[in-house]
């Protein structure tokens, strides 16, 4: 089980990302525009710098929704490999079973 502080930190980051997503998308579109002058691009970069650091999506760590584990995370199931195996062995995931050959 991950520390509660780490899980809470990532939840806070998720909220900030959602809050500032629209603003970041607007700034990014302006920045990539071919007709924007260099002075305007510098102002846009300053606006990016004023946004909170944790509102950047790359700072988010995906964690298991059951245990909070950050490593061995399966995006399709939103859980870690260990939790996935436990649920599969209990029969909680339909269509999934332990392989044997």
RADA-V92095 format. One record per residue. N is the residue number from 1. SS is DSSP state (2 for helix, 1 for strand, 0 for the rest). PSI is psi in whole degrees, -180 to 180 (NA if undefined). OMEGA is omega in degrees with one decimal (999 if undefined). Layout:
n:ss:psi:omega
N:SS:PSI:OMEGA
N:SS:PSI:OMEGA
This chain:
n:ss:psi:omega
1:0:130:179.0
2:0:159:177.6
3:0:144:-179.6
4:2:-34:-178.1
5:2:-37:178.8
6:2:-42:178.6
7:2:-44:179.2
8:2:-37:178.7
9:2:-42:179.5
10:2:-34:175.9
11:2:-38:176.9
12:2:-41:177.9
13:2:-41:177.6
14:2:-42:179.9
15:2:-42:179.0
16:2:-39:178.9
17:2:-44:179.6
18:2:-37:-178.0
19:2:-41:-174.0
20:2:8:-176.0
21:2:-43:-178.0
22:2:-44:179.7
23:2:-43:178.9
24:2:-38:179.7
25:2:-41:178.0
26:2:-47:-179.7
27:2:-40:-179.8
28:2:-39:178.9
29:2:-42:177.9
30:2:-39:-177.9
31:2:-35:-178.7
32:2:-8:-179.0
33:0:132:-177.8
34:0:-29:-174.7
35:0:-5:-179.0
36:0:135:-179.4
37:0:167:-177.8
38:2:-39:179.2
39:2:-42:178.3
40:2:-38:178.4
41:2:-36:176.8
42:2:-39:177.0
43:2:-38:178.4
44:2:-40:178.2
45:2:-36:176.2
46:2:-38:177.2
47:2:-38:175.0
48:2:-42:-178.1
49:2:-27:-179.8
50:2:-20:177.5
51:0:153:178.3
52:0:143:-179.9
53:2:-39:-176.7
54:2:1:175.7
55:2:0:177.3
56:0:127:-176.1
57:2:-23:-178.7
58:2:-15:179.7
59:2:-7:-178.6
60:0:133:174.7
61:0:123:177.9
62:0:133:-177.3
63:0:154:176.3
64:0:134:-179.0
65:0:-15:-179.5
66:0:-53:-173.5
67:0:-17:-177.4
68:0:5:-179.0
69:0:137:-176.6
70:0:-25:-177.1
71:0:153:179.6
72:0:42:-174.4
73:1:129:176.0
74:1:115:-177.9
75:0:-37:-176.6
76:0:-36:-176.9
77:0:-13:-179.1
78:0:29:178.5
79:1:168:179.8
80:1:169:-178.0
81:2:-34:-178.6
82:2:-45:178.2
83:2:-36:178.1
84:2:-44:-179.8
85:2:-43:179.3
86:2:-45:180.0
87:2:-37:179.7
88:2:-41:179.6
89:2:-30:177.7
90:2:-10:-179.8
91:0:21:-177.7
92:0:-15:178.7
93:0:110:-176.3
94:0:135:177.1
95:0:-3:-179.0
96:0:133:176.9
97:0:164:-179.4
98:0:132:-178.1
99:0:152:173.9
100:0:139:179.2
101:0:NA:999
